[in-house]
Amino acid sequence: MSKNKKIIDLAKQVIDDEVHALIGLKEYIDENFEKIVNTIYECKGRLIFTGIGKSGHISKKISATLSSTGTSSFFMHSTEAFHGDLGMIQADDIVVAISYSGETEDLIKTIPMIKKLGCSVIGVSGNDNSTLSKISDHHQLIKVEREACPLDLAPTSSATATLVWGDALAISLMNKKDFKPEDFAK
C-alpha cells in the first residue's frame, strides 16, 4: 500500500508542477503574443511549424489544432528541411520554430535558409537570449521554473506550457477570424 501511495503522491506532484508551469505561462502572454497573433492573422501564405524531438511533437499538435480552427497550417521536421522539405516553403509563409533551449542545431541551421526564401520566423523558446530568439523576427518566451521530471531533464512542464500556448494562439486566431461551428465542419 505504501508503494502505491508513493506513486499516487508522485503523480499528484507532477500535476502540481505542470499546473504551476501553466500559471507561470500567463506572465509571458503580453503585447508580444498579440503581435504574433496579428502577424499570423495577416499572413498571405501558410503557417508552417517546425521542431525536433518533443518540440516537434508539440509543433504537430499545435499545427493540427490551428488547421481545425480556421488557420491553415502544417508541420515540417527541421532535419528533413535539409533533404528537400524546404521546397514546401514559399516567400509569403510564416515559420514557427519551437525549441525549448533555443539552441537545437538542426533547427537553428534551417532558419537562415527559411529567411533567405523571404519568410518570417516566429521563434518559441525558454531562453530570451537564445540563438533562436536572436535570429527570429518575433520570439515567444515560454520559460518554466523546473520540469516535472525529478531529474529536470525530460521536457514535461515546458512541453505542456508550449502546448497550452499553442491552444491560446489557436483560440485567439479563431476569435479574430470570427470562426463559427459551421466553419469547423468545412
Residue pairs with C-beta under 8 A, 6 or more apart in sequence:
13 148
14 148
14 156
17 146
17 147
17 148
17 156
17 157
18 148
18 156
18 157
18 160
20 145
20 157
21 144
21 145
21 148
21 157
21 158
21 160
21 161
22 160
22 161
22 164
24 143
24 144
24 145
24 161
25 142
25 161
25 164
25 165
28 140
28 141
28 142
28 143
28 165
29 165
29 168
32 138
32 139
32 140
32 141
33 140
33 168
33 169
33 172
35 138
36 122
36 138
36 140
36 169
37 169
37 172
37 173
37 176
39 94
39 120
39 122
39 137
39 138
40 47
40 71
40 94
40 122
40 169
40 173
41 173
41 176
41 177
43 92
43 93
43 94
44 92
45 90
45 91
45 92
45 93
45 94
45 119
46 72
46 73
46 74
46 90
46 92
46 93
46 94
47 63
47 66
47 71
47 72
47 73
47 74
47 93
47 94
47 96
48 63
48 73
48 74
48 75
48 76
48 88
48 89
48 93
48 94
48 95
48 96
48 119
49 59
49 60
49 62
49 63
49 73
49 74
49 75
49 76
49 95
49 96
49 98
50 56
50 59
50 75
50 76
50 77
50 78
50 81
50 95
50 96
50 97
50 98
50 107
50 110
51 57
51 58
51 59
51 78
51 97
51 98
51 99
51 104
51 107
52 77
52 78
52 79
52 99
52 104
52 106
52 107
53 104
53 155
54 155
54 159
55 98
55 99
55 100
55 104
55 107
55 155
55 159
55 162
56 75
56 77
56 78
56 98
57 159
58 98
58 159
58 162
58 163
58 166
59 75
59 96
59 98
60 75
61 163
61 166
62 73
62 96
62 98
62 162
62 163
62 166
62 167
62 169
62 170
63 73
63 74
63 75
64 73
65 166
65 167
65 170
66 72
66 73
66 166
66 169
66 170
66 173
67 73
67 74
68 184
69 170
69 171
69 173
69 174
69 179
69 184
70 173
70 174
70 177
70 179
70 183
71 170
71 173
71 174
71 177
74 88
76 85
76 88
76 89
76 95
77 85
78 97
78 104
78 106
78 107
78 110
79 106
81 106
81 110
81 113
81 114
82 106
82 109
82 110
86 110
86 113
86 114
86 117
89 95
89 114
89 117
89 119
90 117
90 119
91 117
91 118
91 119
92 118
92 119
93 117
93 119
94 119
94 120
94 121
94 122
95 111
95 114
95 119
95 120
95 121
95 122
96 121
96 122
96 123
96 124
97 107
97 110
97 111
97 121
97 122
97 123
97 124
97 132
97 136
98 124
98 125
98 162
99 107
99 108
99 123
99 124
99 125
99 130
99 132
100 125
100 126
100 142
100 155
100 158
100 159
100 162
101 125
101 126
101 127
101 130
102 123
102 125
102 126
102 127
102 130
102 131
102 132
102 133
103 127
103 130
103 131
103 132
104 132
107 132
108 131
108 132
108 135
111 121
111 123
111 132
111 135
111 136
112 135
114 121
115 121
115 135
120 137
120 138
121 135
121 136
121 137
121 138
122 136
122 137
122 138
122 139
122 140
123 130
123 132
123 133
123 135
123 136
123 138
123 139
123 140
124 132
124 139
124 140
124 142
124 162
124 165
125 132
125 133
125 139
125 140
125 141
125 142
126 141
126 142
126 143
126 144
126 158
127 133
127 141
127 143
128 139
128 141
132 139
133 139
133 141
140 165
142 158
142 161
142 162
142 165
144 157
144 158
144 161
145 157
146 152
146 157
147 153
147 154
147 155
147 156
147 157
147 158
148 156
148 157
149 155
149 156
